[in-house]
Every structure is written in structure tokens, then in C-alpha cells.
């Protein structure tokens, strides 16, 4: 068993990648001693992952204004991160002035986020 996360066995197919994300400060898991490797990722969580992966674990986005997306008030979880990925041109939201922070990121959306965040050719 992985000593870091009770739900990530040492032989789990993604264990080394999960450990790398944690070592690099991109993620700390989903709770005490849990990573939740099979749980879906929300758009709000993806915003945090992307900016920490791109800018390092010490990165802190500017405070949120709550005026960028209709469904992301300044007090919302990850509001600052969401507004920062919008300001960086990584996302324009999900339509109608919304970001849809609780929606699950599709593989297609993840592809767009990654290409834009890392300026991939």
C-alpha cells in the first residue's frame, strides 16, 4: 500500500504519476490520506491543477473579482484560479457567460485546456 494515500496501491497503474503531482505541489489529494484516483475532475479543480502545473506550487492567483463569470462569485471555491485561467486565455467558460465550475471536464475540454495552458503546437 502507498503510504501517502490509502486509496492508491503501490501497484496502481498511475501511482508514479500521482506521486509526481503531489511532489510537485500540483495536488494534495481529495482528503486526509486520500487521492480519489477514479473520481472525476471538475472544471474548478482543473483550473487549480493547470495553474499549479504551469506556474509551480508557490503560485497564487490574484484575488477574484466575482465579475468574470456569472456562476463564479468571488467567494466560490477556486474563483481566483478560474478567473486567472480566463485571464490567461485558457478558457472562455462554458457558454452564456458561465464557467460551470462543478461540471466534469471532458477529455476534449482537457485537451484544449492543456494545449492553451502550455502553448503546445
C-alpha angles and dihedrals in degrees: 000000000000108000091213099056128022091208097052111074116206090247095048110131094240099035095112092048091048090050090050092052090051093045090051092048095243093123137009095192131254101286143338107330091346132109099174093217095184096045118109119249119237124220089249092053090046090056090058093044093049097049095043090049092047100040105025134254093286092060115117119183121225115270115282120254096200090224102095099076128023092225098046113074117190089255095055122114108272094002092141091048092048093050090047094055088049091050089050091054093245093123140012092194130252098293139281093055092300134119099199094218096184095049117107116251111245120218088251092053090047089053091053093045092051096046092049096041094051099031091237116183 
